[in-house]
Amino acid sequence: MNPSLWLALLGAQTLISFMPGAGAVNTMSNALTAGFRRSIWGILGQQAALLVHIAIAGAGVGLLVAKSPLAFDLIRYTGAAYLVYLGVRKFLQKPDHSGVRALQGGEGSLSMFRRGVWVNLLNPKAIVFFLALIPQFIRPEEPLLRQYGALTATVIVVDVLVMWFFYAGTARSFRRFTADDRGQLVLNRTFGSLFVGVGALLALA
């Protein structure tokens, strides 16, 4: 990929990653409940979903989704319903009375990874977004495989860094609230409301 073109891609992806969304909310929630280091599993799950979106858009299947209102709405409402489900479950979650568990977190790595996959995978706007983004940074006259490799690597690395060191890192400052029941209840309801809000925005966008 041309260096100037790659720098443009780097800047665009950095701005996109900093925009708060379902992935950011999920990352902060994982960092609070399972810790900064273990939150990487949810982030990796989100990246696995991004790989799927890039592959679909790159193959042109995203065009079918964009032109089919029924398919788009089906995926969109399924994704929104899943986010609302996560939000309601988080909102109703009772405080953990164990101080040790509050610090270490009880959710398994596979569970966080799987949830990260679904949070990003059920966002149809990502398919349409990559369908619009990819052509801007791909030159048909150049070897496509290397260009797609550079684009994919840039998107994934930037998103991992922003999610882990910004969103998960920021969440660490709220960790003291998990030390007592009242703080945990406030955080559960806050992040539950955020998940529901993101789901509602996805459904209405």
Residue pairs with C-beta under 8 A, 6 or more apart in sequence:
1 9
1 137
1 142
1 146
1 147
1 150
1 151
2 139
5 137
5 139
6 137
6 150
6 154
8 137
9 137
9 151
9 154
10 154
10 158
12 133
13 154
13 155
13 158
13 159
14 158
14 162
17 158
17 159
17 161
17 162
17 163
18 162
18 166
21 198
22 83
22 119
22 120
22 123
22 195
22 198
22 199
22 202
23 46
23 116
23 119
23 120
23 159
23 163
24 163
24 167
25 191
25 194
25 195
25 198
26 42
26 46
26 86
26 115
26 116
26 119
26 195
27 39
27 42
27 43
27 46
27 163
27 164
27 167
27 168
27 171
28 167
28 168
28 170
28 171
28 191
29 90
29 171
29 191
29 195
30 38
30 39
30 41
30 42
30 43
30 107
30 112
30 116
30 168
31 39
31 167
31 168
31 169
31 171
31 172
32 171
32 174
32 175
32 178
32 187
32 191
33 105
33 106
33 107
33 178
34 104
34 105
34 106
34 107
34 112
35 103
35 104
35 105
36 164
36 168
36 169
36 171
36 172
38 105
38 109
38 112
39 112
39 164
39 168
39 171
40 164
40 168
41 109
41 110
41 112
41 113
41 116
42 112
42 113
42 115
42 116
43 116
43 159
43 160
43 163
43 164
43 168
44 113
44 116
44 160
45 112
45 113
45 114
45 115
45 116
45 117
45 118
45 119
45 120
46 116
46 117
46 119
46 120
46 159
46 163
47 156
47 159
47 160
48 113
48 116
48 117
49 116
49 117
49 118
49 119
49 120
49 121
49 126
50 120
50 126
50 155
50 156
50 159
51 152
51 156
52 121
53 62
53 120
53 121
53 126
53 127
53 129
53 130
54 130
54 134
54 148
54 151
54 152
54 155
56 62
56 65
56 127
56 130
57 127
57 130
57 131
57 133
57 134
58 130
58 134
58 148
61 127
62 127
62 128
62 130
62 131
63 131
64 71
65 71
65 72
65 75
65 124
65 127
65 128
66 72
66 127
66 128
66 131
72 124
72 128
75 122
75 124
75 127
76 124
76 125
76 202
76 203
77 203
78 122
79 122
79 123
79 124
79 199
79 202
80 199
80 200
80 202
80 203
81 199
82 118
82 119
82 122
82 199
83 119
83 122
83 195
83 196
83 198
83 199
83 202
84 195
84 196
84 199
84 200
86 115
86 119
86 195
86 199
87 191
87 192
87 193
87 194
87 195
87 196
87 197
87 198
87 199
88 192
88 196
89 192
90 188
90 191
90 192
90 195
91 188
91 189
91 192
91 193
91 196
92 188
92 192
93 188
93 192
94 185
95 180
95 181
95 182
95 184
95 185
95 188
96 102
96 106
96 178
96 184
97 181
99 179
102 178
102 179
102 184
103 178
120 126
123 202
125 202
125 205
134 151
137 147
137 151
138 144
138 147
138 148
138 151
139 147
174 187
176 183
177 183
177 184
177 186
177 187
178 184
178 187
